[in-house]
Amino acid sequence: MDKIYRILKHMEIFRTVKKETLQYIAQKGVVKNLKNDSIIYLDGENINKIYLVLDGKVIISKSSKFGEEKIIYIMEKEKFINEECIDNKSTSTSLKVMKEATLIVLCKEDVLFLMENDFNFNLLIINSMSSKLRRAYRQILNLGLKKINNRIASKIWKLGRDHGYEIEGNVHIDLDLSKSQIASMVGCTRESVSRFLTKIENEGIISQSNQKIRILDMKKLEKYNE
Amino acid sequence: MDKIYRILKHMEIFRTVKKETLQYIAQKGVVKNLKNDSIIYLDGENINKIYLVLDGKVIISKSSKFGEEKIIYIMEKEKFINEECIDNKSTSTSLKVMKEATLIVLCKEDVLFLMENDFNFNLLIINSMSSKLRRAYRQILNLGLKKINNRIASKIWKLGRDHGYEIEGNVHIDLDLSKSQIASMVGCTRESVSRFLTKIENEGIISQSNQKIRILDMKKLEKYNE
């Protein structure tokens, strides 16, 4: 418990909350270490749990009744997940592990207790929802208006910004990404992704090997993205 | 002020909040009566206001930098709008009036004061965001996976459910809807909407006149929607 408390205390998001709030989370929260592809919950389940990512990466997605999957977000450290369950409805997305993840699992009741007793913690939950709403609106705009190639370019560019590290001017995306996963993020076919990535590889904008993408020219990629 | 207090007191969403909360809203809120097509705010503005719809209908949309518009939600009575501004960022959508609307405008600071002093009011804000997130996720799934005709069918069906009234087994959608507006909700061209509506009119599923749509067969429409 002391170890978890120390981890929480060093998290940027928690700098304004009460000491007692972090002690409560460390005491009540259950820490889970999860392997790649573990499914944490499925869309429509009655899960009254709220998750906080301590490490690794998880995928929030939604599936059609025919089983097709649309990836909505990739979430990492310091992000809350499933806080929308506070409204007492079932989950509206599925959650699975992309890259070995450590999560703290909290009961909804404990989160409600903290929200009521620490207004700054309450604001963290509100801000987490605001941020998800803003991202969802941008995605709706892109899906509704942009052409498929622009959407793929836009997604690769954002993955570079959010999950990239730079080496000698190139941005390495720190994720193992199959073409199907990119297709599921963009909402298009695997073939469209394959075709477009080959095209921009030939143009010297990216390079690909073993599910890893390196962006060689962020500016040119950004142009496609408009 | 007494009149507003009485209106608020009869609203379903407020049945769990404190009497003082409603008195505070009635005292601090500014009531605005707005005509069709009035623009309340634009995407990217610094508006520290939160709105509550008392009557009428408003459109939440987002625009690309080329000025193309994607309608995200049509909102009506008892809905909060722009509560995501609690995170201190600029607006992430535009808001305009669809059908003469009466809104209460509250400063963000007043909403924060109420959230801190009435936990049930705080939960209303959380529930409002949850509901928007759930709707946004469904929209992302539909935009990402469904074919355009299915998306149009799905949108007409939902408009019937949310804004329809029944006369002799037919569902009249209580909105003046141009083809361009439907296109902007669905994220497709005006021509696609026109073509598909004519098709399902010929199939006896809907009838159209003067921007009004009547659904003659909800079941058949639902089949298109899958």
Interface residues (C-beta under 8 A of the other chain):
Chain A: K62 S63 S64 K65 E68 K70 I72 E83 E84 C85 I86 D87 K89 S92 T93 M115 E116 F119 N122 L123 I125 I126 N127 M129 S130 S131 K132 L133 R134 A136 Y137 R138 Q139 I140 L141 L143 G144 L145 K146 S184 V186 G187 E226
Chain B: K62 S63 S64 K65 E68 K70 I72 E83 E84 C85 I86 D87 K89 S92 T93 M115 E116 F119 N122 L123 I125 I126 N127 M129 S130 S131 K132 L133 R134 A136 Y137 R138 Q139 I140 L141 L143 G144 L145 K146 V186 G187 E226
